[in-house]
Amino acid sequence: MDPTTRDALAERLRFYREMGIYDLYRRPVDETAVEAIAAEPEPMSKKLTVIQDRPIALKGIREDIGDCTRCKLHEQGRKQIVFGVGNPDADLMFVGEGPGADEDEQGEPFVGRAGQLLNNMISAMGLKREDVYIANVVKCRPPGNRTPERDESDTCGPFLMRQIAVVKPKVVVALGAVAAKTLLGVNDSMANLRGRFYDFAPMLPKNAPERDSSWPGTKLAVTYHPAYLLRDPRQKKETWKDLQMVMADLGLKPPTKSQD
């Protein structure tokens, strides 16, 4: 193996170790791809800093997660990983806290009652569910739908950061306190976190292939989680104010009649 390829592979292995990935498996070698890499004068590590094909990049993150056993959630009744869904080129991304029972069953975020309400919120903004990208802080269902614990969010958070870096949305909407505190790294009340935009750039592992110096980051807004709105419908009016702020920033035309 030539020194350039060896150094690039070593850097990639260091990146995987930072992400907690230690077990690797062999795939059939694409000789054409190997020859193309070897012919490049620039190190492969630099070639990986900007990923153009977003669906493939998201698939790569999902493969890196694997059948995750990095935190205790894998031992507490989860059926499957719930990764993310939607348009990989979306201008708008929603981030919740974690899958519930319906999501764990179907393998897709926000498909239960809270998901139906989120769909209504998206529709009220003049969009469709397939227009946006939806993900959660943790990818496994916490038992009894409890709030994800700090170590669980910290373990799974880097994968969410990589998802955001691939999609590159114009606005991220954090749904609820867990998502807001995880993304912003602050511990404050929803009342104080709402009502404004934050400049947000996802914190990525040092050698993450999604790192792109040409992308400065995005805006982030905070609003209530749909599950909370089901418990306290009085906050729907405040949530609609938050969504209208996002709509104005994205240049979305307000619908003639809002939906709750």
C-alpha positions, 0 to 999 in steps of 0.5 A, spaced: 500 500 500 502 506 498 503 511 503 498 516 501 493 511 501 495 508 508 495 515 511 488 516 509 486 509 511 489 510 518 485 517 519 479 514 517 480 509 522 481 514 527 475 517 526 471 511 527 474 510 533 472 517 535 465 515 534 465 508 538 466 504 532 471 498 533 468 492 529 469 493 521 467 488 516 470 487 509 466 488 503 468 486 496 473 491 493 472 496 487 478 495 483 476 501 479 475 506 485 482 503 488 485 505 482 482 512 481 484 514 489 491 511 487 491 516 481 489 522 485 495 526 487 491 529 493 490 525 499 483 521 500 482 524 507 481 531 503 477 528 498 472 526 503 471 533 507 465 535 502 460 530 500 456 531 494 451 525 494 447 527 500 442 520 500 449 516 500 452 520 505 446 519 510 446 512 508 453 512 510 452 515 517 446 509 518 451 504 516 456 507 521 451 506 527 450 499 525 446 495 530 448 500 535 450 497 542 454 504 545 449 505 550 444 502 555 438 503 550 440 497 546 438 493 552 432 496 554 427 493 549 428 497 543 426 493 537 430 497 532 434 503 530 430 509 528 434 513 524 431 519 520 426 520 514 425 526 509 428 530 503 436 530 504 436 536 500 430 539 505 431 547 507 427 545 514 429 540 519 425 538 525 429 534 531 425 531 536 428 527 542 427 520 541 422 514 538 416 512 541 412 505 541 410 507 534 416 509 531 420 503 534 415 498 531 415 502 524 422 504 524 420 511 522 420 518 527 414 521 528 409 516 526 404 516 532 399 521 535 405 526 536 407 525 529 400 526 526 400 533 530 407 534 527 404 533 520 399 538 521 404 543 523 408 542 517 402 542 513 400 549 516 406 551 514 405 550 507 409 544 506 409 536 506 412 531 510 416 529 504 419 536 503 422 536 510 427 532 514 426 529 521 430 526 526 431 525 533 437 526 538 437 518 540 435 513 535 433 508 540 426 508 544 427 509 551 423 504 556 416 507 557 418 513 553 422 516 558 426 522 557 433 520 554 438 521 559 444 525 558 449 519 557 444 517 552 444 523 548 451 524 548 453 518 545 447 518 540 448 526 539 454 526 534 450 522 529 445 527 529 450 532 528 453 528 522 445 528 519 445 536 520 451 537 516 449 532 510 442 535 509 445 542 510 438 545 512 436 553 512 433 552 519 433 547 524 427 546 529 428 543 535 422 540 538 422 540 546 427 541 551 431 535 550 433 537 543 434 544 544 439 543 550 442 537 546 443 542 540 445 548 543 449 546 549 445 550 554 440 548 560 434 553 560 427 553 560 423 553 554 420 560 555 427 563 555 429 558 549 423 560 544 422 566 540 428 567 537 433 564 532 440 561 534 446 561 529 448 553 529 453 549 526 453 542 528 459 540 532 463 534 528 468 529 530 475 532 528 475 527 522 468 527 520 467 526 512 461 531 513 466 536 515 465 542 510 468 548 511 464 552 505 458 551 509 458 556 515 452 553 519 444 554 519 439 557 524 436 554 529 429 555 532 426 552 538 418 550 539 414 545 543 414 538 542 408 535 539 407 530 544 407 536 549 402 539 545 397 533 546 398 534 553 397 541 553 393 544 547 394 551 550 401 552 547 399 550 540 398 558 539 405 559 542 408 554 537 404 557 531 408 563 533 414 560 532 413 556 526 410 563 523 417 566 525 420 560 521 416 561 515 418 568 514 425 566 514 424 561 509 419 565 505 414 561 505 407 563 504 402 563 510 396 558 508 389 561 508 387 557 514 392 554 519 391 547 522 392 545 529 
